[in-house]
Amino acid sequence: MVQQTPVRPLGAPGGGALIDEDWEALRFRVHRSAYREPELFQQEIDRIWNHTWLYLGHETELPRPGDFKTRTLGGRPLIFCRDSDGEVRAFFNSCTHRGTVLCRHSEGNTKFFQCFYHAWAFSNSGELAALPGDDAYPDDPGFRASMALRQVPRLQIHEGFVFVAFDPDVPDLLTHLGAAAHYMSLTAKIGPHGLTTLPGVQLYSVKGNWKLAVENAMDGYHFAPTHNTFVGYLRETGFAVTDDDQYAYDLGGGHGLLVLTGHNGRIGMVWEPRFGDEEKARTTAKRQEMESRLGTELAGEIADASRILFVFPNLLLFDLEALTIRQLEPVAADRTDVRAWQFVEVGEPESVRALRIKTMVSFVGPGGLATPTTSRRTRRCSVASWPPPTRPTPPTTGATCPGAWPTRSRATRAVPSTRARCAASGGTGPAWWAYPRVWPARRRPCPPRPARAARRGSEVTTPTTVRPGVVRVGDREVTRAEVEDFLYHEAQLLDEWRLDEWFTLFEPEGRLEVPTTDGAGWDATTAGYFVCDDYDLIQARVKRLKSRKAHAENPHSRTHRMVSNVILLEGGAETLWITANFVIHRYRDGGTYTYVGRYEHVLKVDPDRLRFRVRRAVPVMESMDAGARLSFIL
């Protein structure tokens, strides 16, 4: 059977088809215009995002009454909050008086939201609480009720995952989720006391269509060739990596599931050597705990395989080495904003929490060994789609679905996801992308940081100085000029791409860290990281960046670094805490990106040199440009 799904004409006589599907020829192709044309993108927003359930956030992001977050969803600015009575709510972030953006903070805790324009104030449950010159307005409870904050028409929660809909007539949430609800429940059952998000969020942008971000996450076919350096790193640690035993499922309603059994271990579930012997014993104990609590069959379904769940249209739940929630926000046909949270067990030991954070960000996230490469692949796919080729107009049959995101397949039997299947997917002309015809359907730490002399937001402890600009570390005196020369030398090595020499600046216990937040009072060990590499991972990162298969840096970026305001904070028996400011200009893909922030380093002081024990870069989040990626850049 051959089927083409037509779309409304976009300025071309007769229009054209977006989908070309032939089950007998094992061909499934999507026209590239589905990923680039602004008109189609706007149709998707109008017909999909405005009329279905969207993932807003997790209720554990708001642990206390009065907590709030502001974020944009489906192009609409929202306030996601827990009111004083503990109820989770979502309001349009717009003052009902003149439509001004009401809350200009990204997060916080408050009983009232006050508009900066005319000082109207609203309670965190939405009621109009106060307005200047209220004697000029009707003294009528109905008036105040009519001026309350506008709530989103629908809000429902499943297993702590909060969804909203802008269309009041959508079916209930569980109907929308369908089979996907079961897999969300499996994840929620991992911990005996539940799961929670960490307060830090990875916020970054991908220069590509939102559907490309979904397809990449659900594409197990690219793992070995695209992430070959990471695969090599896992094999060097003694883990036998394979991508043969993986299966994908069409869950209906646009939802999908990818099941992976040989890609990686899972903390607490499937042990691998890089987790360490202590975690091996805990994994055995964890399995026994789950079996006693859930039964052998359910515990096995949860623990025996990694999963990536896509909940249409904007939620990806990664249950890989560790757990990550990823939310997609389409901004334009060629840009997608991404938010990601670490998802962890409540009450787990600190050592396990540290291992979980380190392990996950080593692969997934804008500073991991995978996401920068896949983000670049998305960018390259988008660039290759321009200029728009002429769309062919094949014969059309079946239902018309203008601008909609089609179900990729309608599999009714198990088919292994092998390279042979993709090779049989049909020819690819210049205007089409080819896909396998079906989704197969078969059931199947970061060490603790050194104690810090001064937390952000507290009083700085001034070190005992020998004389101005000199600090004693053990029996050795370290001058600010020596530290400055060390930092300038490091900047030069990175700017000149002398990565092997840069790696020698770390001691064997060295770590590379980039926290997810620069906010006051937040501790990166509990808020999460963009990058959290130990010595072996730093070495793997250098190896990858030097490889021509490191697509995120091939050809590599050009950078210019500036380091200033070097301050020596505290000297110990063998280490020195220092801070400095940095500005990094990066030139990549015809664009210029600027990173601004501060360094918080712990230096190991040797008799004849300085080395990094902890190299920590804390970027100012507001300075992160769309499309900017991290890895070694900071």
N, C-alpha and C positions, 0 to 999 in steps of 0.2 A: 504494500500500500504506500502510495506517495501522497504526501500532504504538505502544502505550503500554507502558512498562516499569513494572510495579507494584512496590511496596515492602511490607515487613511493616507491619501496622497499628500506628500510634503512638497508641493510646488512642481511635481513631475506629472505629466499627463499619464493617467492610468494608475498612478501609485506604484507599489511594488510589495514584495513579500519580505518579511523579516526572518521567517523560519522555513527551512527546507528539510523535510524529514522523509526518509525512505527506509522503512523497517527491513524490507527484503535485501536492500543493498547495504544495510548497516551504516546508513549515512544520516547524520544530524548536523545541520549547519545553521549558523546564526549570522545574519548580515551585519557587517561592521557598523552600519549606521545606528544600530541599536545601542552602541556604546559611545556615540560621539555627537549626535544631532541634538541641539538644544530643544527643538520642537518635541522630539520623542521624550527627552528628559522631562519636560514640563508635563507631558501627558502622563508619565509615570507618577509624578508628584500628585497630579490632580486625581488620577484614577486609582492609584494604589495607596500612597502614603496618606492621602486625605480620607481614605475609606477603609482602613483596616487597623488592627491593633499594632501598636509600636512599642518596643521595649524602651522604657524611660530610665530605669535604674533599679537597684536592689534596696530593699527596705533597711538593710543593715548599714547603708550609707548614712542613715539618719538615726543614730542610736539614741539620741536624747530628744525630749520635747523641745521644740523651738529650732532644731537643726534644719538647715535649708541648703539647697544647691540650686544654682541657675544653670540651665543648659538649653540649647536649641535642639528641637526635634521636629523633623519634617518642615524645617524652615521657620518654625514658630518659636519665639523665646518663651520659656516656661520657668516657673518657680516650683521646684520639687521640694516639699517640706513635710515635717511632722509637726502638727499643731500642739498647742499646750495640753490638750487632752490625750495626745499620743497617736492621733489618727493621721495616716499618710494622705497627703493631698497634692494636687497639681493644679496650679493657676497659670493663666496667661500672664506673662510678665509685662503688664501694661496697666497704667493707672486708668481707672474708669472715668476720670474727669476729662483729660485732654489726650489720652492715649500715650503719654510719655512712658518710656521704660521705667518701671517702678524700682526694681532692685538692681543696682549696678555692681554688686559684689558677687563673686563666683560661689561663695559659700560662707557659712557662719551660723550663728544662733541668735534668734531674736523673738520677741513677742509681737513686734509690730514692724511693718514695712511702711516707710514714709517716702512719699514722692518728693524729689528735690525741687520740682517746678513750683507747685502751689502748696506744698506741705500737707497734702491729704495723707492720712495715716490709716492703715488697714491692719487688723489683727492677723495672726498667722493662721486663723481659720477662715479668713476672707472677709469678715465684716468690716464695714466702714466704721472706724473707731473715732476719728476726729477730723475736723476740717476748719481752717480759719474762717472767721466771719460766718459761722453757721446760722446766725440770725437772718442772713440774706437768703437762706434756702428753706424749703417747706419743712415745717415742724411736724413731720409725718413719718412714722416708722416705715411706711411703704417706700418713701423716697430713699432712706438709707439702705433698705434691702435691695432696691433697684440699682444702687451704686456699689454693691459689694463686688469684690474681685470675681472675675469670670473663671469658673472652674472648667477644666477640660470636660467635654460631655460624658466620657466614660473613663473609669479607672477601676481596674481589677488586679488582684495579686494571686500569683500561683507560686507556691514554694518560696516566697520571699521576692520573686521577680515581679516588678511593678510594670504593668502595661497600661497605656492610655490609647484612646481613640478619639479623633476629632469628629467622627460621624456617630451621632447618638443611636443610629439604627443598626449598627454592626451586631452580628451574633455575639453571644457571650464568649468570654475568653477561652474556656475549655473547648468549646466547639471550634474556635479558630485554631487552637493548638493541636487538637487531634492527637495523633500518636506521639507528637513531640513532647506532650505533657509527661508521658511516662519516663522519657529519658531525662527530663529536667528533675523529676522526682528521684530518679536513681542517683543523680549528683547530690541532691539535698540529703540523701540518706548516708553519705559517706562518713560523716562525723556523728558520734553518739550525742553530742550536744549541738549539732547543727553546723552551719558554715557561715562565714562572714566575709565581707569585702574588707580589704585593707584601705586606709584612708587616702593613700596616694593614687593618682590616676595618670596613666600614660595617655597623653593627648597629642595627636600628631595628624598630619594630613597626607593623603596619597593623591598624586596627580594622575587620576584615572577615574573611570566610571565605577559607581558603587557595585555594579554586577560583577565587574572584574575582581573586586575584593572578595566577593562571595565565592566566585568560581575558583579562585586560587586556594581559598581555605578548604574547599571540598575536593580538591584535585590531588589525590595521592600519587598520581603519575609523575609529578615533577620533583618529588622529594629527593631521590638519589642523585639525579643529574644536576639539579639546581643547588642543593645543599651538600655537595660532595665533600667539602672540607669538614663540615660538621659530622657527616657520616664517618669520615676517616678518623676524626677525633674520638667518636664513640667506639669505633673498632680498636683504636689504640688503647682504650681503657679496658678492653676485654669484653665488650658487649657485642654480640653477633647481630648486626643490623640487617634486616631484610625488608623489602617492600612488596614481597610477593603475596603475603596473606593479608589482603585488605579488601574490604567490601563496602559498597555504598548503597544506600537505601532511599527510595523515594517514599517519604512519609505522607505524601498528599498535602494539598493546600499550599504548595510551594516550599514546604519544610523538607530538609534532607539530613541524612546521617552518614558519616564516614567512620568506619570501624577499622582500627589498625592494631595488629597484634605483634608486629616485629620491628616497629620504628624505634622504640625507646622503652625504658622502664617507667614506672610511675611510683612516686613517693608514697610509701605505705601500702602499695598494691603489688607492684612487680619490681623486684630489686634488680639493680645493675651495679657494676663495680664502682662507678664514680660516686655512688651514694655513701660508700663506706660500710665497714663491718657493723657499726652500731645500728645503722639503719636496716641492715639485713635482719638482725634479731628483732627489731621493732616491726618490720614488715610481717614476719611470722606471727608475732603477737597481735598485730592489727587484723590479720585475716581471721584469727581465732575469735577476736572480739566481734567482728562483723558477722561471722557465722552463728555465734551464740545469740546475737541481737536480731539478725535478719533471716537466718536460715541459710543452709548451704547453697541452695540454688540462686537465691537473690544476691547473696554475697558474691558468688561467682560471676553473675551477670554484671555486677558493678565493677569488680576488681580485675577481671581477666583480660581486658582489652582497653586500649585507648579509644577515645571517641571525640569527634568534632560534630557538634549539633548546630545546624542552621535553622533558626526560627524566623520564617519569612515575616517582614522583609529586612530586619535590621539587627538581629541578635545572633552572635556566634559564641558558642560555649565550648571552649577548648578544655578537654580533660586528657591532657598528655602527660609530660613529666610532672606537671602540677596543673592547677586549675586557673583558667583565665576567662573572664567575661569580656567580650568585645562588642561594642555598639557602633553601628555605621550611621553616618549622617551625610546624605548626599547634598552637596553644595552647588554643583554644576555638573554638566555632562562629563566634564573632564577633571572633576575634583571631588574627593570624598574625605570628610573628617572622621577620625577614628578615636574612640575613647576605649581604654582597656583597664580592667581592675584585676588585681590578684584576689583569688577566692580561696580561703583557707579554713581549716577546721577550727572551731571554737575550742579553746583550752588546750591546744596541742603544745608540746614542749617547745621552749624557745629554740633549741638546737634544730628541731624539725622545721620550725617556721623559717629560720635562717637558711636552711638547706633548700626549702621549697622556693623561697624568693630567688636565691642564687641560681638554682637549676632552671627555673622557668625563664628568667630574663636572659639566660645564656643563649636561648634559641628564639623565643617569641618576644616581640617588642621592637621599638625603633632603634634600640641599641644592641639587639641580639644578633646572633649569627645568621638568622633566617630572614626576619622582616625587612631589613634594609635591601636585601637582594630581591625579595618578592615585590617590594614597593617599586624598585627600579624596573622590574619586569613589567609591572602594571603600567608604569610610565612609558616604557618602550612600546608596549602594545597600543597604548593610546596614540603615541606619536606616529606609529606605523599606519594608523587608520586615516591619517590626513595626507593629502587633500581627499575629500570625498570622491570615490569613484562613482561612475554611473551605476545606478542600481538596476539589475536585470529584473524583468517582470515575468516570472514563470507562471504557468497556469495555477490557479488557486482553487482549493476545495476546502470544505469544512468551515467551521465557525470563524467569524472575524473577531479579532481581539485587539483593537488598536492600541499600540503603545504598552500593552501589558507584558509583564515578565512571565514567559511561558514556562510550564513545567518541563524540565530537561528531558524527562523520559517517563515511561509508564511500564517499568519492568514488572514482570510477574514471575520471574524465575531467577535463580542464582547464576550469575556470570562473573567469573573472576576478573578483576580489573587488571589486565595484562597489557603489555605493549602491543601484542598481536592484535588485540581488539582495536586499539587506537589506529594502528596502521591500516585496518580494514574499514576505517570510517568514511572513506571516499575521498575524492580529489578536492583540493582547495584552490579555488580561483582567487584572484586578487581581492575580491570584494567579500569573501566569506571566511568564516572561521569554522573549522571542523571539530566535532566532538564525538566521543563514543556514543553509540546510539542509545544505550540504556544505562540506568544506574542499577548495578547488580543488587539482588535482593536475597541475601542469605543471612540467617540469624547465627549467629555465632556468639653544705651551708656556708651560706656565707658566714665565716667566723664572727664572733661578737666584736664590735668596734672597741678600740682602746678607750678607756675612760677619758672624757673630754674636759679640758680645762674651762671651756666657756661654751654654753649652749646659746644658740641664737635667741635673742630676747632676754638674756640674763646678763649679769655683770661680767665683764671680761676679767679674767684673772691675769694680772700682769706678772710676767716671769721675773725671777731674780736675775738681774743683769750684772755682768762684770763691769761693764761700762756701756754707754749708749750704743745700741746696735750690735751688742755682743751678748750671747746667752751661753751659759755653761751646760754642757751635756756630759755627764760623767766627769771624766778628767780632761775633757776637750772643750775648747772655746769655739763657738760657731758664730760667725759674723753675718749680718744681713747681706753684705756684699757677696759672701760665698753662696748664700741661698739664692740670691738674685741670679748669679752666674749659672747656678744649677738649673734654674727654671728657664733662663734664656737659652741655655744649651739644649734643653728638652724641646723647647718651641722650635728651635732651628732644625733639630733632627726630624720632627714631625712635618714641618713645612717642606723639607727636602726629601721626605719619604724614605728616610734611613731607618726603617722599622726595626731591623735586627739590632742596631746600636741603641735604639730607644728601649728595646726590651731589656737590655743589660742594665738599665737604670733601676730595675726592680730587684729587690732581694727575693730569695726563694719563698719567703712567707708573704710576698707582696700581693696587694689587691688593687683592682681598678673599679671604682664606684661612680655611678651617676644617679643620684636620687631622683625620684619622681616629683619632688616638691621642694620649693625654696621657702615655704611658709614658716612663720614663727612658731616655735613650740613643737614642731613635728619631728619625729625621729625616723630617719630613713630605714632603720632596722625593723620598724613596724609599719611604715608607710609604703615601702617598696622602692624599687629601683628601675631605671632604664637599663643600667649596666651594673652587674655585680660579679666580676670575674676574679677567680683566684689565679695563682701563678700559671697553672696548666692551661686555663682558659685564655689568659692573656697570650700565651704562646700560640694556642690554636687560632686566636684572632689574628695575630701577626701573620701566621702561615696562610690564613685565608686571604687576607688583604694583599699579600704578595702574589697570590695565585691569579692567573688570568681568568679563572672560573669564578672569582669573586665579583659577580656581575654588578654589585652595588658600587664597586670602586674600580671598574675597568672600562675606560681609562680612569685613573684615579683623580680625585679632586685636587685643585690647587688651593692652598690656604696661606693666609698671613695672620700670624698670631702676635698679640700684644699682651704683655704681662706687666702689672703695675701694683702699687700699694702693698708691697710685701711686708707682712707683719710677723714677727717671731713671738708666738704666744706662750709656749711653755717648754722647758727642757726637762727631760727625765734622765734615767740612768743611761739609756742608749738611744732615745728617740727625741724628736723635736716636733712640736705642733706649729704649723705655719699657715697663714692665710694670705691670699693675693686675689686681685681682680684680673679678669681676662676679657679680651674682645677677640673674636676669631672671625675673619672674613673668609668665606668659602665660595669658590667659583666652580660651578658644576652645571652641565647641561644648558649652557647659555644663560644661567641665572646666577645671582649673587645672594648668598645667605649670610646673615650675621648672627653670631651667638655671643651673648653677654652673660657674665655670671662671676662666681668667685670660686677659688680653689680652697679646699680645706685638707691639706696634706699632713700625713705623719711621715717624717723622714727618719730613716735609720742612719745614725751617725757613726761611720767607721773612722778609723784613725786617719785615712787618707782620702775619703770621699763621702758623698751623701748618696743615699739610695731611697727609693720609695718603699715604705711599708704599707701605706694606704695612699693611693692617689685618688682624691675625690674631687670631682667637678660638679658644682651646683649651678645649673643654668637658671637664669631668670626666665620663667615660663612665658611671660608676655613677649619675650624677644624671639621666640621660636617661629620662624616663617613657615608658611604652608609648604609642604614638600621637603622640609629640612629633615635630614636623617642624622643619626648620632654616630654609632660605633666609635672609632678612635678619635673622631673629629674634635671632641672636647678635651 
